[in-house]
Amino acid sequence: MLKYSRAYQVPMAIGRYLDDSVFVVKDKIDADSQNATRVMLEDQDRTVLFEGLNSSKAVGNLFSTRKKIADAMKIDVDKISSHLSRAVDHPIPVVEVNDPGFKERTLEVDLTRLPVCKYFPEDGGRYITSGVIVSEYGGKKNVSFHRMMIKDRDTIAIRLVPRHLFTMYNNAKKDGKELRIAICIGARPEVLLAAATSLSYDIDELEVASAMCNEVFGEPLEVGRTENGLCVPADADYILEGRITSETTEEGPFVDITGTYDYVRQQPIVKIDKIWCCKEPIMQLLLPGGNEHFLLMGLPREPMIFRTVQQAVPRTHAVRLTEGGCCWLHGVVSITKNKEGDGMNAIMAAFSGHPSMKHVIIVDQDIDIFDDRQVEWAVATRFQANRMLRIPSAAGSSLDPSADNTTWKVGIDATLPFGADKSLFRKVTL
């Protein structure tokens, strides 16, 4: 890791993405009222800046479309998947600076004063939804998303699923230690996408984000070191230093990606020791079950699906997890067949690339997979039920409320029959 010091002049992560098109709400908003949620739901394509949420600034729907994510990373929309894929293959070291922007101010440790929402009426409390957690233990580093319910001034209930942070936490607990963490809010989209990507335990997600930054901007990701020794994105708006303790408490209910309530569980307690922020911080609000939630969770799965399908069908063109399927449960893949049966092979490979997916549609290259109407037209005009693959009793997503321990998976081959007269299937144009 390189290290140097300079006068920090780069605007904070969230501030750099706001322009004159932002919808500004100047009214004071109570954090428990759900009024912020109502405004965000009115038009999820619209970025909303709240100037008085719990007396501070917050932004919603910041990365709620593919175009906004692509624009923030200075790439084309159709290049998001390949951009992330290259970074996963070729991560590069971050650069540590001595004067990171997040250290411009320190705040009193009182989580109840932050502009953090109770999003829906039956939520267990106010939730930090956009925070990514940086941690390190036993020589391993991890950056990942977790929902965090504020309990009081310095206490959070964190939802841990059995992945890397869960492993670190259990290893620390086995050694009789607390796991030091840093909660980063207002991170740039490269960090958010890397944090949402399922990687090997040996890969540092910040180095994946660093590769994306370097490819476009010619500079690696800059990080700063917290007092508890962790390296975090230098241009985050808020950094909350803390520890995951061995104690547990009730967490939930909470609205998950499907827009349905997840139930209450006993989850670990986080104690916050210090709060850093930039000079004028803006809290990022990630609407649970909203479009931004869909994209930040689902987009990183698309390169993985692409890879597995391409191994089976070399001429694979694009992959999309659909918003109607919460960018998690339903997908569409575009291919060009080399032989009959490639559509079925693509179905099986797609499920392998994203085991949580339960429906996938395979289409030809002439179908725009980002246009739902074209995809349905392909199913209507090119598909017969004898080219449907049904897989019973498969492991699926725990987020699917219809699943009963296992799930049925369905693949639809809506490609043209190999060698068919394409003039019979091509839509007329002028």
Order of alpha helices (4+ residues) and beta strands (2+ residues): beta-beta-alpha-beta-beta-alpha-alpha-beta-beta-beta-beta-beta-beta-beta-alpha-beta-alpha-alpha-beta-beta-beta-beta-beta-beta-beta-alpha-alpha-beta-beta-alpha-beta-alpha-beta-beta
